[in-house]
Amino acid sequence: MNRGVEGALQRYRVAANVVGVLLVVLVLVGVPLKYAHVLVPALWPVGTRPQQLGEAITEYLGTAHGWLYMVFLVLAILLSRRARWDLGFTLVTMLCGTVPLLSLWAERRATRRVREELATPVGSSAYVGRG
């Protein structure tokens, strides 16, 4: 492992946290505000400020999240290649970016794995066993 892995990890971590936070705000704030009128039409009629805010959040944050998720996927793939992750670990890491809060857990999981591998000497059996 080398500095290339450390740089890839830092870029991945930034993207994962940004995408994770945007997804949480989008799903837990924007979508409920946008569609609350369906559940409680008398309390949240269409066109109210909260409903309009939900519309704006889902439109703009949704678009931003979509583009940034693509950047996240590329950075996750680059990190997985440099860190020599196995396909299963890579796919789980990438898929977790689609689930609110789970993406933040996956970032911690990936960071822990890379840091453990960076601390393991290249010639040791612990390093060879990791894929």
C-alpha positions in Angstrom: 0.0 0.0 0.0 1.2 3.5 -0.7 0.3 7.1 -0.8 -1.8 6.5 -3.8 -4.2 4.4 -1.7 -4.3 7.1 1.0 -5.2 9.8 -1.6 -7.8 7.6 -3.2 -9.2 6.9 0.3 -9.5 10.6 1.1 -11.3 11.4 -2.1 -13.6 8.5 -1.6 -14.4 9.6 2.0 -15.3 13.1 1.0 -17.5 11.8 -1.8 -19.1 9.2 0.4 -19.9 11.7 3.2 -21.3 14.3 0.8 -23.5 11.8 -1.0 -24.6 10.2 2.3 -25.6 13.5 3.8 -27.4 14.7 0.6 -29.3 11.4 0.5 -30.4 11.7 4.1 -31.7 15.2 3.6 -33.4 14.3 0.3 -35.1 11.2 1.7 -35.9 12.3 5.3 -36.7 15.9 4.6 -37.4 16.7 1.0 -39.6 13.7 0.0 -41.8 13.8 3.1 -42.4 17.6 2.7 -43.1 17.2 -1.0 -45.6 14.4 -0.5 -47.1 15.2 2.9 -50.2 16.5 1.1 -51.1 13.0 0.0 -51.2 11.7 3.6 -52.8 14.8 5.3 -54.3 17.0 2.6 -56.1 19.2 5.1 -53.0 20.0 7.1 -50.5 20.1 4.2 -52.3 21.2 1.0 -50.5 21.5 -2.3 -48.8 24.9 -2.7 -48.0 25.5 0.9 -44.5 26.7 1.8 -43.4 23.3 3.3 -44.7 21.5 0.2 -42.9 24.0 -2.1 -39.7 23.6 -0.1 -40.0 19.8 -0.5 -40.4 20.3 -4.2 -37.3 22.4 -4.4 -35.2 20.0 -2.2 -36.2 17.0 -4.3 -35.6 18.8 -7.6 -32.3 20.4 -6.8 -30.8 18.1 -4.2 -32.1 15.0 -6.1 -30.2 16.2 -9.3 -27.1 17.0 -7.3 -27.2 13.7 -5.5 -27.5 11.8 -8.8 -24.5 13.5 -10.3 -22.4 13.2 -7.2 -23.4 9.5 -6.8 -21.8 8.9 -10.2 -18.6 10.6 -8.9 -18.8 8.5 -5.8 -19.0 5.3 -7.8 -16.0 6.2 -9.9 -14.0 7.1 -6.7 -15.1 3.9 -5.0 -13.9 1.9 -8.1 -10.6 3.7 -8.1 -10.1 3.1 -4.4 -11.1 -0.6 -4.7 -8.5 -1.1 -7.5 -5.7 0.6 -5.5 -6.6 -1.2 -2.3 -7.1 -4.5 -4.1 -10.6 -5.1 -2.7 -12.4 -8.2 -3.7 -15.5 -7.8 -5.9 -18.0 -8.5 -3.1 -16.6 -5.8 -0.8 -16.5 -3.4 -3.7 -20.1 -4.0 -4.8 -21.4 -3.8 -1.2 -19.6 -0.5 -0.7 -21.0 0.9 -3.9 -24.6 -0.3 -3.3 -24.6 1.2 0.2 -24.4 4.6 -1.4 -28.0 4.2 -2.4 -29.4 3.7 1.2 -29.7 6.6 3.6 -27.4 6.3 6.7 -26.0 2.9 5.4 -23.7 4.9 3.1 -22.1 6.5 6.1 -21.6 3.1 7.7 -20.0 1.8 4.5 -17.6 4.7 4.4 -16.4 3.8 7.9 -16.1 0.1 7.0 -14.0 0.9 3.9 -11.9 3.4 5.8 -11.2 0.8 8.6 -10.3 -1.9 6.0 -7.9 0.4 4.1 -6.2 1.7 7.3 -5.8 -1.9 8.6 -4.2 -2.9 5.4 -1.9 0.1 5.4 -0.7 -0.9 8.8 -0.1 -4.5 7.7 3.4 -5.1 6.2 3.2 -6.1 2.6 5.1 -9.4 3.1 3.0 -10.7 6.0 0.4 -13.4 5.7 -2.3 -11.1 7.0 -1.8 -8.9 3.9 -1.7 -11.8 1.5 -5.0 -13.2 2.9 -6.9 -10.0 2.2 -8.4 -9.5 -1.2 
